[in-house]
Amino acid sequence: MVSGFQALNKHSAKIILLVQMVATAQSDLSCFKGGAKVAVDELKERLCPLGVDKKLSKADCEVYVDRLIFESDGNWRTQMYDGFQYCI
């Protein structure tokens, strides 16, 4: 998880640019219903918790990923999704 998030963080500028381009061309997609700017801003917050220009160290990634896991443990959305996956 940490290595994967480090890779996402490292290449976040490219990922964000790609999502911005899709949002410009396909703003009617359901993922942009709240507005393309909102979706892109939320993506930036998730991929770059310290800011777009700052890359996370491995230690920072470990803390961040652990926090995400802790927050999702017992979350009703996580439980619903896990139940849905179990039925498939």
Secondary structure, 3 states (H helix, E strand, C coil): CHHHHHHHHHCHHHHHHHHHHHHHHCCCCHHHCCCHHHHHHHHHHHHCCCCCCCCCCHHHHHHHHHHHHHHHCCCHHHHHHHHHHHHC
